[in-house]
Amino acid sequence: MQLAIVSSLLGMASPSRAATDIMWWHAMSGELGKQVEKLAADFNASQSEYRIVPSYKGNYIETVTAAIFAFRSRSQPAIVQVSEIATATMTAARGAIYPVFELMRDQGEPFTPSAYLPAVAGYYADASGNMLSFPFNASTPILYYNKTLFRSAGLDPEKPPKTWAEVGADGKRLRAAGALCGFTTSWPSWINVENFSAFHNLPISTRANGFGGIDAVLTFNNPVVVRHIAQLAEWQTTKIFDYSGRAQAAEPRFENGECGIFIGSSATRADIKAYSKFEVGYGMMPYWDGVAGAPQNSIIGGATLWVLRDRPSQEYRGVAKFFAFLSKPEVQAAWHQNTGYLPITRPAYDLTRSQGFYDANPGTAISIEQITLHPPTENSKGIRLGSMVLIRDAIEDELEQAFSGKKSAQVALDSAAERGNRLLRQFERASPDR
């Protein structure tokens, strides 16, 4: 009897096994950072074996750079968030990454790629459809417009422009009514070259936009894209279109009522709604009439979660369970509704719709409708080009030359393609696949 009591007391006194910490380096600050912290806390509360520890490391470039240096010193995290245009760079680092489809298979966690939205999953899959990283925060460009300015200009506030010709006509009316600018866009290359091409079912490059091999050659300097940039440059002279700068520089100009129409990320919807002092309308990206295959579907931006090699095996069991947790419809639906990013699975979209979120929040379903408008083609499933961050910089350098009238659209895009192809060849020479 005494032995049993002593054994029981010793058992009560022995500490429970500590949870395995799993480092997750990310690039989400502000309100988005709070949502990341909530995801980690919710997962940690759902079980006791693993503890996800999120850590903000700066913007996307700073975060992936920190992970690269950490890997060299064997202090890398298990999970790192990487922007979508760095996918080719991560894919080439074969010894450093643990492909997600292998991770989930090895750990015996349920993982059905067909449940993920094709335009999201396809961006991060290999040629065989195997997902290399875990889709996390995905957005796509949509059109926003100022209903108050539309009414002042005699335009129908319930009718967003559907084509680029209509955008130009509405922009002209808005200018005549006193608007400082008809329309503007953010992320110049992402919207006016990359997504423009996908929505018109045009290739950015050969080799299926790089998915077919690292020897891709850029082809965006084609007649349709040239015509589009030339038209923007012409509209720029009268402020029907007004170039506002790179990244998100254009967004405040729409929020403060300068520009009547704005094309930007679907993930900025919450900010636009919060900071705009007028009723906001929403529409899909415009397209040019007469282009075969348009409108097709848009492509995504944002980032994905990559798993890095050389961590203890128990961490990988936890990572797999965390990804399974993130895939749950209720988790994805909440992330989608709280951030404005796309849901990564069809069940999460269906749940959000059944909850009445789209009815109560007009415009929130447009991004999903747009990326699922048609099944993705080789031209519209995404971009897998090496050094895409630098290529995008080259494109935007040259777009600025066109918009300022210093170069014709053709010369500017030819120069962007030439500069980009040099970067691709450098990447190809340095690649282990060569």
N, C-alpha and C positions, 0 to 999 in steps of 0.2 A: 504493500500500500504506500509506504513512504517513498519507495523507488519510483512509483508511478507519479506521485505528486512532484518529486524533484524533476523528473523528466518533463512533466507538463510545464513547470515553472521555467525550466531552461528553454523549452520550445517557445514560450511566450516572450522570453527575454532576447532570443536571437533575432537580429535585424532581418527584415525582409530583403530579398534580392533587389539591388538598385536597378532602376530602369536604364536601358542602354541609350545614351545620348546620340543623336544623329544631327550633325551640323547641316544647315541649309542656308547657303549664301544667296542673297537675292538683291534686287535693284529697285524695290518698291518703297517709296518714301511717303510721307504724309498720310492721307486717308487710306491709300492703297496699302501702305505699310501696316496700318492698323488691321486691315482685313487679312493680311498675311499672318499677323500675330494671332488673329482669331482662329484661322484655319488650324494653325499649329496647336493652339490651346484646346480646340475642340477634339482634335485627334488624340492629344495626350490624355484628355479626360475620358476618352472612349475605351481606353485600355491601360494597363499598367506596366507592360514590358518595355515599351520604347518611349522616348521623349524627343520629339522634333524640336530643335533649337534654331530658330531663324535668326539670321544676322545680316543686317543691311550693310552692303559694301560699296555703295555709290551707284552711279548710273551703270547701264549695261556694259559699256566698255571697261569701266573701272572694276566691275564685278568679275568679268571673265578674265581680265588681266591679273587680278588678285588670285584667282583660282589657278591660273597657269603657273605663277610664281610659287604658290603653295604646293602644287604638285611636284615641282622640282625639289622642294625641301621635304617632301613626304608629309606635309601638314594640310593636305587638301580636304575639303568637306566631302561628304557623301553625295550631296545634291548641290548643283549650282544652276542658277537661272541665267539663260543666255538668249539674246535677241534672235529673232527668226532669221535675219540676214547673215548670221554667223554660223548657220547650220552646216554649210559645206566645210568650214574650217574645223568645226567640232567632229564632223564625220571623218575627216582626214586624220584626226588624232586617235587612231584605232587603239593604240596601246593604253590610252588614257581614259577611254570611255567604256562603260558597261551598257550596251544597248538595252533599252527598256524591254523589248520583246523577249530577250534572253533572260533578263532579271526576273520578269514575271513568270516565265516558264520554269526557271531554275528553282524559284521559291514556291511554286505551286499555287500562285494567286490567280484568281479569275481575271482574264484580260481578253476582251473581244474587240479587235480593231474595228469590226463592222459597226459597232455601237457608236463610234465616234463620227462626228460630222466629216464627210469626205474631204471637204476643202480645208479642214483643220488637220486631220490625221495625215492626209497626203503630203502636206508640206514637210512633215518630219519622218517620213517613211523612206525606205530604200526602194530600189527598182522592183523588188519582189513584194512590196507592200508591208514589210516588217517595220514597225515603229521603233525608231532609234532613240527618241527622247519622248518625254511626257508632255503633251500640250497643256499649257497652263493659262496664260493670259493672252487671249487672241482677240484682235479687233479688226475692223475693215472700214474703209471710208464710206461715209454717207453724206447726203446733202441736207443742210440746215437752211432755213430761211426765216426772215423777220416778217411775221404776218402784219404787223403794224405798218411797216414800210410798204408792203405789198398793197395794203388798202390805200395808202396815200398816193401810190403810183397808179391806182386804178386797176391793179391786178387782182385776180381771184385768190384770196388768202387760203383757200382750201385746195389749190391746184399747184403743187410744186412742179417746176420744169422737169421734163423727162429726157429731153435731148439737149445736146450742146447748143444747137440752134436756138432752142427755147431759152436756155440760160443766157445766151447773148442778147436775145430780144428783151427778156425780162430785165437784164442788167441795164440795157439802154433806157428802158422806162424808169427804172429806179434812179438812174443818174439824172434824167430829165425832171424827176420829182424832187431833186435836191440831195439825194444820197451822195456821200463823198466817194463811194465806190460801189459798183454794181455787184461784183462778186470777187471772192478771193479763195485761195486754197492753202492748206498747211502741207507740210512734208512734200515738197515739190516733185521729187523723183518718184516717191511711193505712190502718189496719187496720179500725176500727169504722165508718167511713163510706165511704171510697173503695173499699177492697177488699171490704168487706161488700156494697156495692151491686153491684159487678161480679160477685161470686160468686152473687148472687141475681138477676142479669140485670136490674138496675134502673138507670135513668139517674141520673147526678149532676146533669145539667143538660139543657136542651133543646139542639137543634142538635148531636146526636150527641156529647154531652160536650165540645162546643166544636170538634170537628173540622169541623163544617159551617159555622162562622162565628163571628165575634167578638161577635155579638149574643146569645149564649147567656144563658139565665136558669137559675139554680140551682133544682133540684127535689128535693134530697136530704131535705127535710123532709116526706117522704111517710109513710104509715101504717106501712110495714114497718120503715123505719129508726127511726121514732119508737118503735115497739114494742120494738125491740132496745135502744135507749138507755134506755128506761124499765125494761126488765128488768135491765140492768146496774146501774142506779141502785138498784133494789130489792135486788139481790144485794149491793150495796155495804154495805147496812145491817148485814149479818151476816158480811161478809168472805168470802162465797162468791166474789164478785168483789171485788178490791181495787185501786183506781186507784193507780198508782205514779208518775205524772208523765209528762212529755213525752219525746220522742225515745227514747233507750234506757235511761231511768231504771229500767225494770222488770226488765231483764235480770239484774242482780246479785241481785235478790230470788229469782229462780228458781235461780240458781247456788248460792246459800248455803242452799237448802232451805226458804225461807220459804213459797213458793207451789208447789203440786203441779203446776200446769199453767201454761204460758206460751205466748202467741201472739206471735211476733216474726219478724224477718227471717230468711230462709234463710241469709243471709250471716253470721249470728252463730253458725252451727253449730259452727265450729271453736273459737271462744272458749268456748261453752257446754260442749263436750266437754272442753276443757282445764281449765276452772275448776270444774266440778261434781264433787263427791265421791260421786256416785251414778250408777247406770245410767240413761241417758237414753233415752226412747222418742220416737217421731216420728209425726206424723199430718198429714193435710190440715187446712186451715181448716174450722171447723164451719159449718153452715148451719141455717136454720130449716125444719123440715118444713112442708109445705103452701104454700110459696111457689113458684108456677109458674116453671119454668126453673132452679131451684136443685138441685144446685150447677152453675154454669156454668163459668167459669174465673176465676182470680185475675189481677190486673194487677201490673205490675212497679214497683219503685222502683230507685233507684240513679242512674246518670248515663250520659252519652253524650259522644262526641267531636265537637265542631263545628270546622269549618275556617273561618278568618277571611280576608277579602279583603285585597288590597293587599300581598301578599308576592311576592317574586320568583318567576318562573315555574318555575325549577328546583326551588324548594322544593315546589311543588305536585306535581311529578313524584315527588318523594320521599315526600310524604304519601300519594299514591295507592298507591305500592308498600308503604308501611308498613301501610295498611289491608288490602291484599291479604294481607300477611304475617299480620296479626292474625286474618284469616278462615280461615287454614289449620286443618284439623281437629286436628292435633297441637298447635298453639299454643293454640287455644281449649280443648282438653281439659285441657291442663296448667294454664291459668289457672283454669278451672272447678274442677279438683281441688285446687289449691293455695290458693284463696281462698274457696270456697263460693258464689261468684257463679254464675249460670246460664251454660251455654254458649249462645252466640248463634246457633249453627247446628245443624241436625239431624245432619250428619255428625260434629260434635264430640261430641254426645250419644251417637250410635251407637258411636263409637270408645271413649268412656269406658266404656260398657256392655260392649263386647267385651273391654276390658282387665280386666274383673272388679272395677272400682272400686266399683260400687254394691253388689255382693255382699259385698265386704270392708268397706264403710262404710255400714251400714244408715241409712236416712233421707235419704241424699244425693240420691236420685232423686225424692223426693216433690215438690220444688219444680217440676221439669220436668213431672212427671205432672199437677200441679195447673194450671199455666198452659196446658197442652195438653189439658186434660180435654175441652173441646169447642172447635170453631172460634170465635174471638172474634166477638161481636156488636157492634153500635153501642154497647151499654152496657158491654162488657167488653174493648174493645181498648185503652183508656187514657183519659187526660184531656188536653185541649188548651185549657185555660182561662188567660187572662191573669191576672197577679198571683196565681197559685195559691199562692205562698209565703205571701202575706198572707191569702188566703182560708183556708188551712189554720190559720193562727194564730187567726183569728176562730172557726173551728169548734172548736178546742181550748179557747179561752176559754169557749165556751158549754157544751161537754161537761163542763168542770170545774164549772160552775154546776149542771148536772143531777146529776152524781155526788155533789156535796156537799149535795144536797137544797134548794138555794136557788131552783131553777127546775124546772118540770116538763120532761120530755123534749120535749114539743111546743113549749112556749114557748122553750126553749133552741135547738132546731133552727130554729124560725121566725126567731129573732133572728140565728142564724148565717147563714141564707140571705139575710136582709135586708142584713146587713153585707157579705156576699160579693157580692151583686148591686150594691151601691154601688161596690165595687172593680172589678167587671167593667165598669160603665158608664164609670168613670174611664179604664180601659184602652182601652175602645172609642173614647172621644173623642180619646185621644192616639195612636191607631193610624193608620198610613199607609193602612190598608185601608178606613178610614171613608169 
